[in-house]
Amino acid sequence: MKAAQLHGLWVARFANPPAGLPARATMLLERHAEFSESLAGVVSRDLGSAGGSKAIAGHAAKAVLAGDLEGGMLLLDESSDNVSITGTWNGEMVEGSCGKVFKGSWKDTSSSAPDNAPEIPFTLTKLP
């Protein structure tokens, strides 16, 4: 599988998201401008729907993404400020999904994250 096969719109669903982040986000993945075999994009979250909780410091409603697809593993870094990495996405393609479903974990790596920030399970599904 090549990174180009992941270009498009995706929906991410989180199991037990931390207070301040919603259970659903959308992600647009595209070709990286500098590295053609890599991915770039944006993740969008409706922070107003995060269970009535105050948004987590260090996270924005839209964050940029950059990363790679390596041997069926999706590895993305997220940045809410275009400078530092505020989250990481590590997912594995679900067998039999033809590259349209990935399961993995998201981790808060922002400056406001606790030292022992949990890994939050997610399912990423490509939209038609």
BAGUSE-350729 format. One record per residue (C-alpha): x, y, z. Coordinates in steps of 0.1 Angstrom, whole numbers, padded with zeros to 4 digits, always signed. Layout:
<recs>
XYZ/...
</recs>
This chain:
<recs>
+0000+0000+0000/+0012+0035-0008/+0006+0068+0010/-0013+0081-0021/-0040+0056-0014/-0048+0073+0019/-0055+0107+0003/-0090+0119+0011/-0114+0126+0039/-0115+0104+0070/-0135+0102+0102/-0117+0094+0135/-0137+0080+0164/-0121+0079+0198/-0128+0055+0226/-0129+0074+0259/-0114+0107+0248/-0100+0129+0275/-0122+0157+0289/-0120+0186+0264/-0116+0166+0233/-0146+0153+0213/-0152+0116+0205/-0151+0124+0168/-0129+0143+0144/-0125+0146+0107/-0091+0143+0089/-0081+0153+0054/-0049+0136+0042/-0030+0148+0011/+0004+0145-0005/+0031+0162+0014/+0044+0193-0004/+0081+0185+0001/+0081+0147+0004/+0059+0131-0023/+0058+0097-0006/+0047+0112+0027/+0014+0126+0040/+0002+0160+0051/-0032+0172+0061/-0055+0187+0087/-0075+0172+0116/-0106+0192+0126/-0124+0188+0159/-0156+0205+0171/-0142+0215+0205/-0176+0229+0215/-0191+0194+0215/-0165+0179+0238/-0189+0169+0265/-0194+0204+0279/-0157+0203+0291/-0133+0232+0286/-0110+0225+0256/-0077+0210+0264/-0050+0237+0265/-0025+0233+0237/-0051+0220+0212/-0069+0239+0185/-0100+0231+0165/-0078+0226+0135/-0043+0211+0136/-0019+0203+0109/-0007+0167+0103/+0025+0153+0087/+0037+0117+0086/+0041+0084+0067/+0027+0051+0059/+0053+0024+0067/+0044-0013+0062/+0007-0008+0069/+0014+0014+0099/+0001+0050+0098/+0024+0074+0117/+0013+0110+0120/+0024+0140+0140/-0001+0167+0149/+0006+0203+0155/-0019+0228+0168/+0005+0257+0166/+0025+0248+0135/+0057+0246+0156/+0056+0219+0182/+0041+0184+0181/+0009+0184+0201/-0002+0149+0194/+0008+0117+0178/-0013+0092+0158/-0001+0056+0154/-0024+0032+0137/-0024-0001+0119/-0044-0010+0089/-0073-0033+0097/-0068-0066+0079/-0094-0070+0051/-0104-0033+0051/-0085-0026+0018/-0067+0003+0035/-0100+0020+0044/-0099+0014+0082/-0070+0019+0107/-0070+0013+0144/-0045+0027+0168/-0038+0052+0195/-0036+0090+0198/-0014+0106+0224/-0015+0141+0238/+0021+0154+0235/+0013+0191+0240/+0031+0212+0266/+0000+0210+0288/-0002+0171+0287/+0005+0153+0319/+0037+0133+0320/+0017+0101+0320/-0008+0111+0293/-0028+0080+0283/-0029+0067+0247/-0065+0071+0235/-0077+0043+0212/-0091+0055+0178/-0107+0040+0147/-0100+0059+0115/-0124+0052+0086/-0121+0066+0051/-0152+0084+0039/-0165+0078+0003/
</recs>
